[in-house]
Amino acid sequence: MFTGLVEATGTIVRATRGGDVTVFRVSCPFADELKRGESVCVSGVCTTVTDCGPGYFDVQLTEETMRVSRFSLMIAGDRVNLERALPVGGRLDGHLVAGHVDGTAVVMALKKGPAAAELWLDLPMELTRYVVRKGSICVDGVSLTVASVSGSSFSVAVIPETLARTTLGSLRAGQKVNIETDMIARYVEKLLGLSDENQPSAPPSGLTMERLAEMGW
């Protein structure tokens, strides 16, 4: 589990295809503190360290992860956001991030002001129902708050600290970013029987929209 608060940025050193997985070597300022088997969120994707050495670590991504994320487009030299797993007892300063990417969004515009910036993204239609104004969303591993929603597009406000410490400040129109929507929204959808999954479960007895409202949802 992660928080969406980026610890550092790294760089893709190389990507090597091996069977049905792709091995990425990532340069990392805290690589010397890692060990095999640890989890690291790399631009929003939960990965497992398979090897590490001075200044780098390796991860293996499956075909499914390559398909739903923007890692299929990554090449050597690309910068990535990095975050280690949240320790038990640690502060949850962002929001609950699983590192299970739902898909990608396309950057429409990054409008920089005197300090902060407004980032506009366009989502696949199937993800729009999980995005609400003032809700949480994870963009390339960064926890952000949705500022506004318009059709399949939404905006987030990015503070100067985030622009400086992550890859978001260098985004350009047309680029793709990894998106993880709020997992709580997906669970609520499932409980209400509104999920598009192949085998949706019936909502539990007594669970209604009115009851959810009473519970604070």
KEGU-124405 format. One record per residue: residue number from 1; x, y, z of N, C-alpha, C in turn. Coordinates in pm, 1 decimal. Example, Ala and Ser with C-alpha at 12.3 -4.5 7.8 and 13.67 -1.06 7.14 Angstrom:
# residues 2
- 1,1319.0,-569.0,780.0,1230.0,-450.0,780.0,1320.0,-330.0,780.0 .
- 2,1285.0,-225.0,708.0,1367.0,-106.0,714.0,1290.0,3.0,787.0 .
END
This chain:
# residues 217
- 1,84.4,-118.5,0.0,0.0,0.0,0.0,88.5,124.3,0.0 .
- 2,41.5,226.0,-74.6,117.3,349.5,-88.5,27.6,468.9,-56.4 .
- 3,85.5,587.8,-57.3,10.4,708.5,-24.1,-0.4,805.6,-140.4 .
- 4,80.7,787.3,-244.4,81.4,883.0,-354.2,167.8,1003.7,-327.0 .
- 5,248.4,997.8,-220.2,344.5,1105.0,-192.2,481.5,1058.3,-239.6 .
- 6,527.9,1115.8,-347.7,650.0,1071.1,-414.7,772.7,1101.6,-329.4 .
- 7,858.9,999.8,-311.3,982.0,1017.7,-234.3,1093.0,1077.6,-318.2 .
- 8,1100.5,1031.7,-443.5,1210.3,1074.3,-530.3,1173.0,1042.0,-673.9 .
- 9,1252.0,1092.3,-765.8,1236.8,1053.0,-906.1,1358.7,971.7,-947.4 .
- 10,1335.9,881.2,-1042.2,1443.7,800.9,-1097.2,1436.9,805.0,-1248.8 .
- 11,1516.3,721.5,-1312.0,1522.0,717.1,-1457.9,1524.0,572.3,-1505.0 .
- 12,1450.5,546.4,-1611.6,1457.4,414.8,-1673.6,1595.6,398.8,-1738.1 .
- 13,1669.9,298.9,-1692.0,1803.7,274.3,-1746.4,1794.0,187.8,-1871.3 .
- 14,1712.9,83.0,-1863.6,1691.9,-2.9,-1979.2,1567.1,-86.1,-1958.3 .
- 15,1512.0,-136.5,-2067.3,1396.9,-227.3,-2065.2,1432.6,-348.1,-2150.5 .
- 16,1419.6,-467.3,-2091.0,1459.5,-590.2,-2159.2,1344.3,-689.4,-2158.2 .
- 17,1305.0,-734.0,-2275.8,1198.6,-832.5,-2287.7,1253.2,-971.1,-2256.8 .
- 18,1183.6,-1046.3,-2171.3,1225.6,-1181.8,-2139.2,1106.0,-1272.1,-2121.5 .
- 19,1071.5,-1347.5,-2226.6,953.1,-1432.5,-2219.4,828.0,-1348.5,-2214.1 .
- 20,744.0,-1371.5,-2113.2,618.9,-1296.2,-2102.4,628.0,-1183.9,-2000.2 .
- 21,750.5,-1144.7,-1963.1,769.1,-1029.0,-1875.5,869.6,-933.2,-1938.3 .
- 22,862.2,-807.4,-1894.5,961.0,-707.2,-1934.9,1034.0,-661.0,-1809.9 .
- 23,1164.5,-665.1,-1814.1,1246.0,-624.3,-1699.3,1291.0,-479.7,-1719.4 .
- 24,1257.5,-396.2,-1621.7,1299.8,-256.5,-1623.5,1407.4,-235.6,-1517.8 .
- 25,1516.6,-172.7,-1556.6,1616.3,-128.6,-1459.8,1594.0,20.0,-1436.4 .
- 26,1582.6,57.5,-1309.4,1549.3,194.6,-1271.8,1659.3,252.0,-1183.8 .
- 27,1712.6,367.0,-1221.0,1806.8,435.3,-1132.5,1727.4,497.1,-1018.1 .
- 28,1784.5,495.4,-899.0,1708.0,535.6,-781.2,1800.8,585.8,-672.6 .
- 29,1772.7,701.8,-614.3,1861.2,756.1,-511.0,1859.8,677.3,-380.5 .
- 30,1752.7,599.0,-355.4,1749.9,519.9,-231.7,1767.1,370.3,-259.5 .
- 31,1824.6,336.6,-374.4,1840.9,196.2,-412.2,1924.4,118.2,-311.4 .
- 32,2022.5,182.9,-247.9,2108.2,114.1,-152.6,2032.2,69.5,-28.0 .
- 33,1912.0,123.3,-7.1,1831.0,86.1,109.3,1731.0,-24.9,76.1 .
- 34,1724.9,-66.1,-51.1,1628.1,-166.5,-93.0,1685.2,-306.9,-82.3 .
- 35,1594.2,-403.6,-78.0,1633.7,-544.0,-86.4,1533.1,-616.5,-174.7 .
- 36,1572.0,-732.0,-224.6,1484.0,-809.2,-312.8,1354.5,-842.5,-241.4 .
- 37,1243.1,-832.3,-315.9,1112.5,-862.1,-260.2,1037.6,-741.3,-209.0 .
- 38,1105.3,-627.3,-194.1,1036.7,-506.1,-149.2,946.4,-451.5,-258.9 .
- 39,846.0,-375.8,-216.7,756.4,-311.3,-311.7,796.1,-165.3,-331.3 .
- 40,796.1,-123.3,-457.3,821.3,17.2,-491.2,717.0,58.3,-593.9 .
- 41,654.2,172.3,-570.6,557.7,225.3,-666.7,635.9,308.5,-768.9 .
- 42,631.7,265.7,-894.1,704.4,332.6,-1001.6,603.2,400.6,-1093.5 .
- 43,594.2,532.2,-1082.8,496.1,610.1,-1159.6,356.1,549.3,-1152.4 .
- 44,318.9,510.7,-1030.2,182.6,463.5,-1007.4,163.2,314.4,-1014.1 .
- 45,266.3,238.8,-1053.9,254.8,94.1,-1067.8,328.6,25.5,-952.8 .
- 46,258.0,-59.5,-879.1,319.5,-136.6,-772.1,409.8,-243.3,-833.2 .
- 47,537.9,-238.8,-800.2,634.5,-334.5,-854.5,709.8,-402.5,-740.5 .
- 48,768.8,-517.3,-770.5,849.4,-590.8,-674.1,995.4,-587.8,-718.2 .
- 49,1082.8,-551.1,-626.5,1225.8,-546.5,-656.8,1277.5,-688.9,-676.7 .
- 50,1328.4,-717.7,-794.6,1383.0,-850.8,-823.7,1534.7,-854.5,-815.1 .
- 51,1596.5,-739.2,-822.8,1742.1,-728.4,-809.0,1773.5,-582.8,-779.9 .
- 52,1883.4,-558.9,-713.2,1922.7,-420.3,-685.2,2073.3,-413.6,-665.4 .
- 53,2125.3,-295.9,-685.8,2268.2,-272.5,-672.9,2292.1,-125.9,-649.3 .
- 54,2415.3,-82.1,-653.7,2446.8,59.1,-628.9,2373.8,151.6,-726.2 .
- 55,2275.3,223.8,-674.7,2206.7,324.1,-755.1,2097.7,274.1,-846.4 .
- 56,2061.1,144.1,-838.1,1957.0,93.7,-928.6,1879.5,-21.1,-865.3 .
- 57,1761.8,-49.1,-921.0,1689.1,-171.6,-889.5,1617.0,-219.5,-1014.7 .
- 58,1588.1,-348.9,-1019.6,1517.6,-410.3,-1132.2,1378.3,-453.2,-1089.7 .
- 59,1282.5,-444.2,-1182.5,1147.1,-494.6,-1159.8,1101.2,-567.4,-1285.7 .
- 60,1006.4,-658.2,-1268.1,949.7,-732.0,-1380.4,802.2,-695.5,-1394.1 .
- 61,760.2,-659.8,-1513.6,621.2,-625.4,-1539.0,559.4,-727.8,-1633.6 .
- 62,437.6,-771.2,-1599.7,367.9,-868.6,-1682.6,304.8,-800.7,-1803.2 .
- 63,256.3,-882.1,-1895.1,191.5,-828.6,-2014.8,66.8,-747.9,-1978.9 .
- 64,-5.9,-789.7,-1874.1,-125.2,-716.5,-1831.6,-88.4,-576.0,-1785.4 .
- 65,16.3,-564.8,-1705.7,59.6,-433.0,-1658.6,106.6,-346.4,-1774.1 .
- 66,178.5,-406.2,-1867.2,224.7,-331.6,-1984.2,105.6,-281.6,-2066.0 .
- 67,0.2,-362.2,-2071.1,-116.1,-327.2,-2153.4,-193.9,-210.4,-2095.2 .
- 68,-216.6,-211.3,-1963.3,-303.7,-109.7,-1903.9,-229.3,16.6,-1864.9 .
- 69,-96.4,11.7,-1857.4,-19.6,128.2,-1814.3,57.1,188.4,-1932.5 .
- 70,127.3,295.5,-1904.3,207.9,359.8,-2009.6,349.4,303.1,-2016.4 .
- 71,375.4,195.7,-1942.2,508.9,136.8,-1946.2,542.7,78.9,-2082.6 .
- 72,442.1,46.1,-2160.5,468.9,-3.7,-2296.2,531.3,104.4,-2383.7 .
- 73,521.2,231.2,-2341.6,575.3,343.0,-2418.1,708.2,392.4,-2362.7 .
- 74,750.1,339.8,-2248.8,869.6,393.3,-2182.6,998.3,344.1,-2247.8 .
- 75,1096.0,433.1,-2250.6,1226.8,400.2,-2306.6,1335.3,449.3,-2210.1 .
- 76,1456.8,407.1,-2234.1,1568.4,450.3,-2151.0,1577.4,602.6,-2148.9 .
- 77,1594.3,656.6,-2031.5,1603.7,801.5,-2015.2,1477.3,865.1,-1961.7 .
- 78,1364.0,794.1,-1968.6,1238.9,848.3,-1916.7,1244.6,857.2,-1764.1 .
- 79,1196.3,968.0,-1710.2,1191.3,986.0,-1565.0,1065.6,922.3,-1507.3 .
- 80,1077.7,871.5,-1385.2,964.7,807.0,-1317.9,958.3,855.2,-1173.4 .
- 81,837.7,852.9,-1118.1,817.1,885.7,-977.3,830.3,759.7,-893.3 .
- 82,891.8,772.0,-775.9,919.8,655.8,-691.8,868.1,676.4,-549.7 .
- 83,808.6,568.3,-495.9,763.8,569.9,-356.4,772.4,428.9,-300.1 .
- 84,832.9,416.5,-182.7,835.0,287.9,-114.9,702.7,263.9,-41.7 .
- 85,676.4,138.6,-7.3,550.2,102.6,56.7,535.7,172.5,191.6 .
- 86,410.5,200.7,226.9,379.2,266.0,354.0,406.3,169.3,468.8 .
- 87,490.7,207.3,565.1,516.3,118.2,678.9,395.9,114.3,772.6 .
- 88,377.2,0.8,839.8,270.6,-9.9,938.9,295.9,94.0,1048.1 .
- 89,194.2,173.8,1077.0,209.1,279.9,1175.4,251.2,411.8,1114.5 .
- 90,278.0,412.0,982.6,317.5,535.9,916.9,198.1,627.4,893.6 .
- 91,226.3,753.4,866.9,119.9,849.9,843.1,66.5,835.8,700.7 .
- 92,-64.7,834.6,687.5,-128.2,829.7,555.2,-157.0,972.8,512.8 .
- 93,-54.9,1039.8,458.1,-67.1,1182.1,427.2,-134.3,1208.3,292.4 .
- 94,-133.0,1110.0,200.6,-199.5,1128.2,72.0,-335.4,1060.9,75.4 .
- 95,-351.3,952.0,-1.8,-470.3,868.2,9.0,-429.7,724.6,-19.5 .
- 96,-519.0,630.1,2.7,-486.5,489.2,-16.2,-461.8,459.5,-163.7 .
- 97,-339.2,422.8,-195.6,-299.0,391.9,-332.4,-248.1,248.3,-335.9 .
- 98,-309.2,165.0,-420.3,-269.8,24.5,-427.9,-157.4,0.3,-528.2 .
- 99,-141.2,92.9,-622.4,-43.5,70.9,-728.8,-97.1,-18.8,-838.3 .
- 100,-229.0,-36.7,-841.7,-293.7,-117.7,-944.3,-359.3,-23.1,-1044.8 .
- 101,-287.7,6.5,-1150.4,-330.2,108.0,-1246.4,-456.6,64.2,-1320.2 .
- 102,-552.9,155.9,-1330.3,-678.3,127.7,-1401.4,-665.4,150.7,-1550.9 .
- 103,-574.9,237.0,-1590.2,-558.0,270.5,-1731.0,-473.3,395.4,-1743.4 .
- 104,-477.7,455.8,-1860.5,-400.6,577.9,-1883.7,-493.3,691.8,-1923.7 .
- 105,-447.0,812.5,-1898.1,-516.6,933.0,-1941.6,-421.4,1012.8,-2029.0 .
- 106,-477.4,1099.7,-2112.0,-396.7,1182.5,-2201.8,-391.7,1324.5,-2147.5 .
- 107,-272.5,1380.2,-2142.2,-255.7,1518.7,-2097.4,-314.3,1612.1,-2202.5 .
- 108,-408.7,1695.7,-2160.1,-466.9,1795.6,-2248.7,-389.9,1927.0,-2239.3 .
- 109,-357.1,1965.9,-2116.0,-285.3,2091.4,-2097.1,-227.1,2096.5,-1957.2 .
- 110,-112.1,2161.9,-1944.3,-53.6,2194.3,-1815.1,-36.8,2345.4,-1813.3 .
- 111,-129.4,2411.2,-1744.1,-130.9,2556.3,-1741.8,-58.4,2605.9,-1617.1 .
- 112,63.6,2655.0,-1637.2,144.8,2698.7,-1524.4,117.0,2844.1,-1491.1 .
- 113,93.3,2868.6,-1362.2,75.1,3004.1,-1314.5,204.5,3056.8,-1256.4 .
- 114,198.2,3165.6,-1181.0,319.3,3220.6,-1119.6,389.6,3119.6,-1028.4 .
- 115,311.1,3027.2,-969.0,370.8,2926.0,-880.5,311.5,2788.5,-908.1 .
- 116,180.4,2775.3,-887.8,113.1,2646.9,-905.8,75.5,2625.3,-1052.6 .
- 117,13.6,2511.5,-1080.1,-26.8,2479.2,-1216.7,-161.1,2406.8,-1215.0 .
- 118,-230.9,2416.3,-1327.1,-356.2,2344.2,-1347.4,-332.9,2240.0,-1456.4 .
- 119,-354.7,2114.7,-1420.1,-333.4,2004.2,-1512.6,-467.5,1947.4,-1555.9 .
- 120,-488.6,1944.4,-1688.2,-611.8,1888.4,-1744.8,-580.7,1755.6,-1812.9 .
- 121,-661.4,1654.5,-1782.6,-642.2,1520.0,-1836.7,-771.5,1467.0,-1894.8 .
- 122,-759.1,1385.0,-1998.8,-876.4,1323.0,-2060.8,-873.1,1173.0,-2032.7 .
- 123,-981.8,1122.3,-1976.9,-991.2,983.3,-1932.9,-1064.2,895.4,-2032.3 .
- 124,-1036.1,764.1,-2031.3,-1123.5,670.6,-2102.2,-1263.0,676.7,-2039.8 .
- 125,-1365.5,663.4,-2120.1,-1501.9,679.5,-2072.1,-1535.4,585.3,-1956.8 .
- 126,-1477.4,463.2,-1958.4,-1512.8,366.0,-1854.9,-1460.5,403.7,-1716.2 .
- 127,-1370.2,501.8,-1709.0,-1317.1,543.0,-1579.5,-1381.1,670.1,-1526.8 .
- 128,-1457.5,738.6,-1609.1,-1509.6,869.5,-1568.3,-1604.6,860.9,-1449.0 .
- 129,-1673.7,747.9,-1434.5,-1772.2,737.7,-1325.1,-1706.0,733.9,-1187.3 .
- 130,-1574.2,709.9,-1182.3,-1504.4,703.9,-1054.6,-1440.4,836.4,-1016.0 .
- 131,-1454.6,937.8,-1099.8,-1387.4,1065.7,-1075.5,-1490.9,1171.1,-1040.0 .
- 132,-1476.9,1227.8,-921.7,-1570.5,1329.5,-874.7,-1493.1,1449.7,-822.0 .
- 133,-1554.1,1566.1,-829.9,-1492.8,1688.1,-777.8,-1462.5,1671.2,-630.0 .
- 134,-1342.4,1707.2,-590.5,-1290.0,1697.8,-454.3,-1252.7,1555.1,-414.9 .
- 135,-1265.4,1460.8,-509.0,-1223.6,1324.0,-481.5,-1074.2,1307.2,-503.3 .
- 136,-1022.3,1192.7,-461.9,-879.9,1163.4,-477.4,-854.1,1084.7,-605.0 .
- 137,-738.0,1108.3,-664.8,-697.3,1033.1,-782.0,-544.6,1026.4,-782.8 .
- 138,-490.5,918.2,-838.3,-345.2,899.8,-844.7,-301.2,911.7,-990.5 .
- 139,-215.6,1009.3,-1018.2,-166.4,1036.6,-1153.4,-15.7,1010.3,-1157.4 .
- 140,24.5,906.1,-1229.3,165.9,868.5,-1235.1,227.0,854.0,-1096.0 .
- 141,148.1,798.5,-1003.4,198.1,775.1,-868.6,185.3,891.4,-774.0 .
- 142,124.0,1001.0,-817.4,110.0,1120.9,-734.6,-34.0,1134.8,-687.8 .
- 143,-54.0,1145.1,-557.0,-186.5,1166.4,-500.2,-230.2,1310.3,-523.5 .
- 144,-346.2,1325.7,-589.2,-397.5,1458.9,-620.9,-545.9,1465.5,-591.0 .
- 145,-596.0,1588.6,-579.7,-738.1,1611.6,-556.2,-801.8,1668.0,-682.2 .
- 146,-911.1,1607.6,-724.0,-981.7,1653.2,-844.7,-1042.0,1790.5,-818.9 .
- 147,-1008.0,1886.0,-903.0,-1058.3,2022.7,-887.3,-1189.2,2043.2,-962.8 .
- 148,-1198.3,1986.7,-1083.9,-1320.5,2001.9,-1163.0,-1331.4,1885.7,-1260.4 .
- 149,-1455.6,1860.3,-1303.2,-1484.0,1752.1,-1396.8,-1571.3,1807.3,-1508.8 .
- 150,-1535.3,1773.2,-1634.1,-1614.2,1815.4,-1749.0,-1615.8,1702.2,-1851.0 .
- 151,-1727.6,1628.8,-1855.6,-1735.9,1515.1,-1946.6,-1633.5,1409.9,-1910.3 .
- 152,-1549.1,1373.4,-2005.8,-1445.4,1273.0,-1979.0,-1315.4,1336.4,-1931.9 .
- 153,-1315.4,1466.9,-1912.8,-1194.3,1537.5,-1871.2,-1205.8,1584.8,-1726.7 .
- 154,-1090.7,1599.4,-1662.6,-1089.2,1654.0,-1527.0,-960.3,1732.4,-1506.9 .
- 155,-961.7,1817.5,-1406.5,-843.1,1897.7,-1376.0,-801.1,1876.7,-1232.2 .
- 156,-672.4,1896.5,-1208.4,-617.1,1895.2,-1073.5,-525.8,2016.5,-1059.8 .
- 157,-518.0,2068.7,-939.0,-425.8,2178.0,-910.2,-298.0,2117.4,-854.5 .
- 158,-183.8,2158.0,-908.6,-55.3,2102.4,-867.6,27.0,2212.3,-802.2 .
- 159,62.4,2191.3,-676.5,136.8,2294.0,-602.5,283.2,2295.7,-646.9 .
- 160,355.4,2404.8,-620.1,495.7,2414.9,-662.4,583.0,2300.2,-610.6 .
- 161,559.8,2255.0,-487.1,639.6,2146.6,-430.7,627.3,2020.2,-514.6 .
- 162,505.4,1988.3,-556.5,482.2,1868.8,-637.6,541.8,1885.2,-777.2 .
- 163,530.3,2003.5,-834.0,590.0,2029.2,-965.5,740.6,2008.8,-962.5 .
- 164,803.1,2049.0,-851.7,948.5,2042.8,-842.0,999.4,1902.6,-810.2 .
- 165,921.5,1824.7,-732.3,972.1,1697.1,-680.9,925.9,1574.7,-760.4 .
- 166,836.6,1595.0,-858.5,785.8,1483.0,-937.6,804.5,1511.5,-1086.0 .
- 167,757.0,1417.9,-1167.9,766.9,1435.0,-1312.7,651.8,1517.1,-1370.2 .
- 168,555.4,1555.3,-1287.9,437.5,1624.6,-1340.5,472.4,1759.9,-1401.5 .
- 169,573.6,1825.1,-1348.6,609.0,1957.2,-1398.2,660.0,1958.9,-1541.1 .
- 170,699.6,1842.3,-1592.8,753.2,1836.6,-1729.3,654.9,1775.2,-1829.3 .
- 171,530.4,1753.4,-1785.7,432.0,1694.9,-1876.4,399.3,1789.2,-1991.3 .
- 172,367.7,1728.8,-2107.5,330.1,1805.9,-2225.7,200.7,1749.5,-2283.6 .
- 173,127.2,1832.0,-2353.4,2.3,1789.2,-2416.2,27.7,1669.9,-2507.2 .
- 174,-59.6,1570.1,-2497.0,-48.2,1450.5,-2579.1,18.7,1334.2,-2509.6 .
- 175,91.0,1361.4,-2400.5,154.7,1253.3,-2326.8,51.0,1171.8,-2251.0 .
- 176,86.7,1046.1,-2222.5,-0.6,960.5,-2142.5,53.9,949.3,-2000.7 .
- 177,-38.1,936.3,-1906.3,-1.2,916.5,-1765.8,-81.9,799.7,-1710.9 .
- 178,-25.2,732.1,-1609.6,-95.8,622.9,-1544.5,-199.8,677.9,-1447.7 .
- 179,-315.3,613.6,-1444.8,-425.1,658.4,-1359.9,-471.6,543.4,-1270.2 .
- 180,-483.1,572.6,-1140.5,-551.1,481.6,-1047.6,-661.5,560.4,-980.3 .
- 181,-785.2,517.2,-1001.4,-898.3,585.1,-939.2,-911.1,541.4,-793.8 .
- 182,-998.1,608.2,-722.2,-1018.0,579.9,-580.3,-1077.2,440.2,-562.9 .
- 183,-1006.6,352.3,-492.5,-1053.3,214.6,-476.0,-1183.4,206.9,-397.6 .
- 184,-1208.0,302.5,-309.0,-1331.7,301.0,-231.5,-1452.2,315.7,-323.6 .
- 185,-1439.6,400.2,-426.8,-1549.1,417.9,-522.0,-1582.0,287.0,-593.2 .
- 186,-1479.7,208.8,-624.2,-1503.0,82.6,-693.9,-1570.2,-19.8,-603.1 .
- 187,-1533.1,-19.8,-474.6,-1597.5,-111.3,-380.9,-1744.7,-75.1,-360.3 .
- 188,-1772.9,54.6,-349.3,-1912.0,98.7,-332.9,-1994.0,57.3,-455.0 .
- 189,-1937.2,76.5,-575.3,-2005.7,36.3,-698.0,-2037.6,-112.7,-695.5 .
- 190,-1943.6,-193.1,-651.6,-1962.3,-338.1,-645.0,-2072.6,-373.6,-545.8 .
- 191,-2071.0,-309.5,-429.3,-2170.9,-338.2,-326.2,-2312.0,-302.2,-370.8 .
- 192,-2321.3,-199.0,-454.2,-2451.8,-156.1,-503.6,-2498.2,-237.1,-624.1 .
- 193,-2414.2,-329.5,-670.2,-2451.9,-410.6,-785.1,-2446.1,-336.0,-916.1 .
- 194,-2367.8,-227.7,-921.6,-2359.7,-146.2,-1042.1,-2236.5,-177.5,-1125.4 .
- 195,-2154.8,-272.8,-1080.5,-2030.0,-303.2,-1147.8,-2054.4,-365.5,-1284.2 .
- 196,-1963.4,-338.1,-1378.2,-1970.0,-396.4,-1511.9,-1894.5,-528.4,-1521.7 .
- 197,-1849.3,-580.7,-1408.7,-1775.5,-706.1,-1410.8,-1863.5,-818.3,-1464.8 .
- 198,-1799.9,-922.3,-1515.7,-1873.8,-1031.0,-1579.7,-1970.9,-1100.2,-1486.1 .
- 199,-1935.5,-1107.0,-1359.2,-2021.6,-1174.2,-1263.8,-2048.2,-1082.9,-1145.1 .
- 200,-2129.5,-980.5,-1166.7,-2155.8,-887.0,-1057.9,-2234.3,-954.0,-946.3 .
- 201,-2201.9,-917.1,-825.8,-2274.4,-972.8,-712.2,-2391.5,-883.7,-678.5 .
- 202,-2492.3,-943.8,-621.3,-2610.3,-867.9,-580.9,-2576.7,-786.0,-457.8 .
- 203,-2637.1,-667.0,-443.4,-2607.8,-586.3,-326.0,-2657.3,-655.8,-200.4 .
- 204,-2582.8,-645.6,-90.1,-2625.0,-708.0,32.6,-2762.2,-658.0,74.7 .
- 205,-2834.9,-742.7,143.1,-2969.0,-707.9,188.4,-2964.3,-584.0,276.8 .
- 206,-3050.5,-488.1,246.5,-3059.6,-368.7,328.5,-2967.1,-257.0,286.6 .
- 207,-2877.9,-280.9,188.8,-2785.8,-176.5,144.6,-2850.7,-95.5,33.2 .
- 208,-2880.3,29.4,60.3,-2944.3,118.4,-36.3,-2864.5,248.3,-44.0 .
- 209,-2897.6,330.1,-143.4,-2833.0,460.1,-155.0,-2859.8,544.0,-30.1 .
- 210,-2982.6,533.4,23.8,-3017.9,609.3,143.0,-2935.6,565.0,263.3 .
- 211,-2916.1,430.3,274.6,-2837.8,378.5,385.0,-2691.8,420.7,374.3 .
- 212,-2637.5,420.3,251.5,-2499.8,465.7,232.2,-2483.9,612.5,270.4 .
- 213,-2585.2,693.0,235.6,-2581.3,836.3,270.6,-2580.2,853.5,421.9 .
- 214,-2659.2,771.6,492.3,-2662.4,778.6,638.3,-2527.1,742.6,697.9 .
- 215,-2455.0,652.1,629.9,-2324.7,607.6,678.6,-2213.4,704.9,642.3 .
- 216,-2247.1,809.8,566.4,-2149.3,911.3,533.1,-2084.9,897.0,398.3 .
- 217,-2133.5,804.0,314.5,-2075.7,785.4,181.4,-2131.1,889.6,84.4 .
END
